[in-house]
Amino acid sequence: MRRFVVLFLLLMVGFVSVVQAQAPATAPKPDPELKKMQPWIGHWTYEQEYKAGPLGPGDKVTGEMKVQMILGGFFQEGWFTEKGAKGVSHLLEIDGYDTTNKTFTFATFYDNGNAGTGTYRFSGAKEWNFEGKLFAGGKEYPLRGKGEFAPDMKSFTFSGEISTDGKTWVPWWDGKYTKTEPAAKK
């Protein structure tokens, strides 16, 4: 039994030594490209119009978006709450940077079980284009769109299109977002 304990301890010391030898000397740092996402950090309010289309009738909504960097600055988290004729809905979006493909990535999760994923690219510091897919009601819908910050970076417009076949596109939404201070808690 004693030999087993000694052998086990020697193996553990060897394992810990190997793990420590493989640990990087310095912690990894977020890619400098992630700085392009900085303008979104903060609190935003928005007005958006969803157009009638493959997902049903249109709706005008007002919303609130809160964005922060997470996981050591490697990702950005955005929480959305919007209100319209259909009621209140919530959305979580996680964005990051794919250093292999040199694109920004997004993954969205809706409170009704829908989800989306895709990529976007910046055109300069103030404009971006995206493409991706929405998974809703057991179907996959291609998405694409664009956004543009105002010169002061305190507002932006954002619009998207949706398709049922990847060939024919229809407008899905148009929105205007404004950076604000969060409402005081009551």
C-alpha positions in Angstrom: 0.0 0.0 0.0 2.8 2.3 0.9 4.5 1.8 -2.5 1.2 2.6 -4.2 0.9 5.9 -2.2 4.6 6.8 -3.1 4.1 5.9 -6.7 0.8 8.0 -6.9 2.6 11.0 -5.3 5.5 10.8 -7.8 3.0 10.6 -10.7 1.1 13.6 -9.4 4.3 15.7 -9.0 5.3 14.7 -12.5 1.9 15.6 -13.9 1.9 19.0 -12.2 5.4 19.7 -13.5 4.3 18.8 -17.1 1.2 21.0 -16.9 3.2 23.9 -15.5 5.8 23.6 -18.2 3.1 23.8 -20.8 1.4 26.9 -19.3 2.2 30.1 -21.2 4.7 32.5 -19.7 2.2 35.4 -20.1 -1.5 35.5 -20.2 -3.0 35.8 -23.7 -4.2 39.3 -24.7 -7.2 40.2 -26.8 -6.6 40.9 -30.5 -6.2 44.6 -31.2 -9.1 44.3 -33.8 -11.5 43.9 -30.8 -11.0 47.7 -30.2 -13.3 48.2 -33.2 -16.2 46.9 -31.0 -15.5 49.5 -28.3 -18.1 52.1 -29.5 -20.9 49.7 -28.7 -20.0 49.5 -25.0 -22.5 51.3 -22.8 -26.2 51.8 -22.6 -28.4 52.5 -25.6 -32.1 53.1 -26.4 -33.6 52.4 -29.7 -36.6 52.5 -32.0 -36.9 49.8 -34.5 -39.5 48.7 -37.1 -39.8 45.1 -38.0 -41.3 44.6 -41.5 -44.0 42.1 -42.4 -42.3 39.1 -44.0 -41.6 35.4 -43.6 -41.6 35.7 -39.8 -45.1 37.3 -39.7 -46.6 40.7 -39.4 -44.5 43.8 -38.7 -44.2 45.6 -35.4 -42.7 48.9 -34.1 -40.7 48.5 -31.0 -38.7 50.6 -28.5 -35.8 49.0 -26.8 -32.9 49.2 -24.5 -29.4 47.6 -25.1 -26.7 47.2 -22.5 -23.2 46.2 -23.8 -20.0 45.3 -22.0 -16.8 43.4 -22.6 -16.5 40.0 -20.9 -14.1 37.1 -20.5 -11.0 39.1 -20.2 -11.9 41.4 -23.1 -12.1 38.6 -25.7 -15.8 38.9 -26.1 -18.6 41.4 -26.0 -22.0 40.8 -24.4 -25.2 42.7 -25.3 -28.5 42.4 -23.5 -31.6 43.7 -25.4 -35.1 44.3 -24.0 -37.7 45.6 -26.4 -41.4 46.4 -26.2 -44.0 46.5 -29.0 -47.5 45.4 -29.9 -46.5 41.7 -29.4 -45.3 42.4 -25.8 -41.8 42.4 -24.2 -39.0 40.3 -25.6 -35.4 39.8 -24.7 -32.2 38.9 -26.6 -28.6 38.1 -25.7 -25.9 38.6 -28.2 -22.2 37.5 -27.8 -19.7 39.0 -30.3 -16.0 38.2 -30.7 -13.2 38.2 -33.2 -12.1 35.2 -35.3 -8.4 35.6 -35.7 -8.2 32.8 -38.2 -10.7 34.2 -40.7 -10.2 37.9 -39.7 -13.9 38.5 -39.1 -16.1 39.5 -36.2 -18.6 36.8 -35.1 -22.0 37.0 -33.4 -24.3 34.6 -31.8 -27.8 35.7 -30.7 -30.2 34.0 -28.4 -33.9 35.0 -28.1 -36.3 34.4 -25.3 -38.6 32.5 -27.6 -36.0 29.8 -28.5 -34.9 31.4 -31.8 -31.1 31.8 -32.3 -28.8 33.3 -34.9 -25.2 33.3 -35.9 -23.0 35.0 -38.4 -20.1 37.3 -39.1 -19.6 41.0 -39.8 -16.8 43.2 -41.2 -16.1 46.9 -40.6 -15.7 49.3 -43.5 -13.6 51.9 -41.8 -14.4 52.9 -38.2 -18.0 53.7 -38.6 -19.7 51.2 -40.9 -20.2 47.5 -40.9 -21.9 44.8 -42.9 -23.1 41.5 -41.6 -24.4 38.1 -42.9 -25.6 35.1 -41.0 -28.5 32.8 -40.3 -31.6 32.9 -38.1 -33.0 29.7 -36.8 -36.7 30.2 -36.0 -39.6 27.9 -35.9 -37.6 24.9 -37.1 -36.4 26.8 -40.2 -33.2 28.5 -41.3 -33.3 32.0 -42.7 -30.3 33.7 -44.3 -29.7 37.3 -43.0 -27.7 40.3 -44.1 -27.6 43.9 -43.3 -25.5 47.0 -42.4 -25.0 49.6 -39.8 -23.4 53.0 -39.6 -22.4 55.1 -36.6 -23.0 58.9 -36.7 -19.8 61.0 -36.8 -19.9 61.5 -33.0 -20.3 57.7 -32.4 -23.2 58.4 -30.1 -25.9 57.0 -32.4 -26.1 54.5 -35.2 -28.6 53.2 -37.7 -29.0 49.5 -38.3 -31.0 47.6 -41.0 -31.4 44.0 -42.0 -32.8 41.8 -44.7 -34.1 38.2 -44.5 -34.5 35.5 -47.1 -36.3 32.2 -47.4 -34.0 30.9 -50.1 -30.8 32.9 -50.0 -31.7 34.5 -53.4 -34.7 36.7 -52.8 -34.3 39.2 -50.0 -36.9 41.4 -48.2 -36.4 44.1 -45.6 -36.7 42.7 -42.1 -35.9 45.7 -39.8 -34.7 49.3 -39.7 -33.6 50.9 -36.4 -32.0 53.9 -34.8 -29.9 53.5 -31.7 -28.9 56.3 -29.3 -26.3 56.1 -26.6 -27.8 57.2 -23.2 -27.3 57.0 -19.5 -29.1 54.1 -17.9 -32.3 55.1 -16.1 -31.9 55.6 -12.3 -33.1 52.6 -10.3 -36.2 53.3 -8.3 
